[in-house]
Amino acid sequence: MKSAVENLNPTRVRLTVEVPFEELKDSLDAAYKKINQQVTVKGFRKGKIPARVIDQRFGRGAVLEEAVNDALPKFYTAAVNEAELSVLGQPEVDITELKDGETLNFTAEVDIRPVIEIPDYSGIEVEVDAVEVTDEDVEKSVQQLRERFASTSPVERAAEDGDVVTIDLEAKVDGEVLADGIAKGVSYTIGSGELLEGIDDAVKGLEAGAEATFTSELKGGSAAGKEAEVTVKVTQVAARELPELDDDFAQLASEFDTLDELKADSRKRLENMKQFDQATQAQERVLDKLLELVEVPVPEKLLEDEINTRKHNLEHHQLGQMGLTLDKYLEIQGKTAEEFDTETREAAVKGIKTQFVLDELVKQEKLNVNQDELTEHLMRRAASSGMSPDQFAQAVVEQGQVPLLVGEVARGKALAVVVEAATVKDTNGEIIDLEDEEDEAAAESTEGAEAEAAAETAETEEKPEA
């Protein structure tokens, strides 16, 4: 076999492969054997039909077609390996010449990873928000905890903001009660915004036993997105009573003995949260600066596939679960279809560039992933997916996605290397040491939709068929 490579552009090549006919022998033998098992010829036992008889009865062309289909992936892979190409996606194969007994010639056009030069990134400087926890932040945190320990008691008066009402609901569309439009005994806190738009105004001022009717757009169910006439009946009004903010509350709601200790712990927790947010912000801004320094050509076919994947996932998974159409989603977001397409394309380009650049850094810095790092990453991904670690690990193995997880961890480590070399200052001008938060924040930055979807597409190598 002889092969040659022609660079069509920085991200696409054409392989020209010439295969002497004798190298097709194994595939020809396999083709005759396969056809032997599929056909019957009077006078011959199944599987024992001579090759010349198969040629006479079914045509040599059928045998050659079967043999070429078997041989193409092998010779294509050999040519790729010989040229040391890092291919992306499925090749476009064209058989240019097939002469029985002489030669098989074909071409294969395929996208490849571009050659990337990583410049000196030690001069990167970014600014992030300062970590500041105010007394107001602490009071708000304690108040939220206080809300969780609120109690309710029925009252004989009209419902007010903050009350918990028990209600029955009935929804009609075009005058017909929906099959899934009846709900009884629903508990709702007025002002929480957790149910239908307009329900707060409808129930405020109603006492137990009273009802009201209002119009609202349904958020889910069989008539999601449609305007419905909703009748709401209040069966009970209950007032919420908040516990006193004192040492007794601290002992009830936490492991602390005093309210001052509880507030101090709340402040520390808020500081930790803001420090993590600060680290994540630093990762994102350093990554943006790094991408500005590197010229990264993006394969058009890969980009097209990535854009289509993002749109499909949004429309058929995320929005589908919320009972929204893409048009309704764009209306809510206040975006035009053109703006959505532009944003999706920009995000896809950034995701692909991120993966290419960080993968190159992994090679350049000779970064490896050990078992402990992979396990920690798997635990974090399992938690975000709502699955147990064992369930998530099993799914990853069954779907053959272990290399994808390894890639995510490696890219996180690569980004951490760049952040360590960068200068990060907060809005007060203080230089920030992100060592404690660096690894976890880097993993979060590189396992988002941009990098993951691009990685899944870019790491798929398909085999050709004639």
Disulfide bonds with the S-S distance in Angstrom:
none
